[in-house]
Amino acid sequence: MDYKYINQLLDRYWQGETTLEEEQILRSFFSQLCVPEELAKYRPLFVYEQTEPKTDRLGDDFDERLLSMVGEPQEVKARKVLISQRFAPLFKAAAMVAIVLTLSQAAQMSFQSTNDVPTGVPAAYTPRVHEGASVAMTDTMKMDTARHNGLSSASTVGQQLEQNAPNLLK
């Protein structure tokens, strides 16, 4: 026999294009005792509802039983979240970044070459001398104060202090 129509219905069924009436046709076809061998593999799918007992269905009192087990709803209280709690993950991330940068700087300093270190002295205990212009070559405080006051040298500043000392004590 040719089961062309049933094969077409099965193709439409797998694509989700069948109507309820066409699915009922498939159910009634597969509920027969004589089903062709090539279509027998689909039989359990369509006769499932007829062969399974109806005891697995929910009763009419299901909602009432479930609601009695749950109990009364409790009031939900809102919890205040402080700004420090909200930013805590950011603080942790910033601390981790600072630790990583500090460790990488320490590792970089330990791997730099130390050509001017005497033998037998660990590199960590020797001062590093960098070449270049120094900011404080001489003591400029006296000279700047003298220039500010219009004086030419530091000795004249000392002389003025000696002269004004008795006036300061009054």
PEQUI-V224937 format. One line per field, one symbol per residue. ss: DSSP state (A for helix, B for strand, O for the rest). psi: psi as a letter, one per 40 degrees, with the letter a starting at -180 (. if undefined). burial: I if it has 24 or more other ideal C-beta (glycine too) atoms within 12 Angstrom, else O. A space follows every 50 residues. Layout:
ss=???
psi=???
burial=???
//
This chain:
ss=OOOAAAAAAAAAAAOOOOOAAAAAAAAAAAOOOOOOAAAAAAAAAAOAAA AOOAAAOOOOOAAAAAAAAAOOOOOOOOOOOOAAAAOAAAAAAAAAAAAA AAAAAAAAAAAOOOOOOOOOOOAAAOOOOOOOOOOOOOOOAAAAAAAAAO OOOAAAAAAAAAAAAAAAAO
psi=ihfdddddddddddefeiiddddddddddeeidhhideeddedddeeddd diieeeiiidedddddddddaiiihhhihhhiddddeddddddddddddd ddddddddddeiigdehiiehiddehihhhiihidgdiheddddddddee ididdddddddddedddde.
burial=OOOOOIOOIIOOIOOOOOOOOOOOOIIOIIOOOOOOOOIOOIIOOIOOOO OOOOOOOOOOOOOOOOOOOOOOOOOOOOOOOOOOOOOOOOOOOOOOOOOO OOOOOOOOOOOOOOOOOOOOOOOOOOOOOOOOOOOOOOOOOOOOOOOOOO OOOOOOOOOOOOOOOOOOOO
//
